[in-house]
Amino acid sequence: MKLPRRTFLHLAAGAAALPAVSRVATAQGYPSRPVRLVVGFAAGSTTDILARLMGQWLSERLGQQFVIENRPGAAGNIAAETVVRAPADGYTLLMVPPASAINATLYDKLSFNFLGDLAPVAGVVRVPNVLEVNPSVPVKTVPELIDYAKANPGSLSFASAGIGTASHLAGELFKVMTGAQLVHVAYRGDGPAMTDLIGGQVQVGFATMTASIQHIRGDRLRALAVTTATRSPALPDIPTVADFIPGYEASSWFGIAAPKDTPAAIVDALNRETNAGLADAKIMARLADMGGVLAGSPADFGKLIADETAKWARVIKAAGIKPQ
């Protein structure tokens, strides 16, 4: 998922501008050498930008460089396996995207069990998706979209960033819960999906707030609702899908994990410093257009991953989704 250039520069500049703060001592002198933070997607993706933002913060707080290592491929599975196979010493970490929960069901023959083989460290941010339409579509509300789709079956298509992505699953959940007949069109990332949505080649989207917000503010897309359970401060006047479809919730979330059996003292230290970053005014400002922070304990982040894995398993099976 590629970020709009303005958002990319905004977040990247924020990471570079983070102030140096006093280094804190952790159990047994960790870290005593550079730490790898592995990212399963290319530079410029939301996962990558968040890794660089938090990596810069952790570098300043812990006194060792957190090196971002991009290992794209297989919807993030290559990066996840890299971390699963690494020593459980805190020196190889994973920036966890929502694909990690989705892939557990989408792929039949993974060589690892994400829930069992990785230890949750800390949540970072939850990013809303936005139910949006090309302005040519004659609807302005979620109920109007449902009615139009049912009255004109097969006439509306929805774009996603690819099979099994958060934007794809958000659309499939919408279809399952409403019975609306939307035709899925998969793209290779948010960039081309948004280009065709704006151009009218597809009519409906469920892209992340990060990918959508500048187009919404520029009136190139019409936002009908955000997909999180509560409204987004970035689009405070836009209702939630759940206001019209009780129980609907879909979002992209990101955090940090380590190989299982990583010492609890190291996990706790990383969690504490990550949460301190999420309370920092400069980082909060960088994240303002993305969503709400996920500060909490490793157990809190672990529960989120488990809940999302079970949730998307049901949707994948109900919709019969297969990987590309």
Buried (B, 14 or more C-beta within 10 A) or exposed (E): BBBBEEBBEBBBEBBEEBEEEEEEEBEEEBBEEEBBBBBBBBBBBBBBBBBBBBBBBBBBBBBBBBEBBBBBEBBBBEBBBBBBEBEBBBBBBBBBBBBBBBBBBBBEEBEBEBBEBBBBBBBBBBBBBBBBBBEEBEBEEBBBBBEBBEEEEEEBBBBBBBBBBBBBBBBBBBBBBBEBEBBBBBBEBBBBBBEBBBEEEBBBBBBBBBBBBBBBEEEBBBBBBBBBBEBBEBBEEBBBBBBBBEEBBBBBBBBBBBBEEBBEEBBBBBBBBBBBBBEBEBBEEBBEBBBBBBBBBBEBBBBBBBEBBEBBBEBBEEBEBEBE
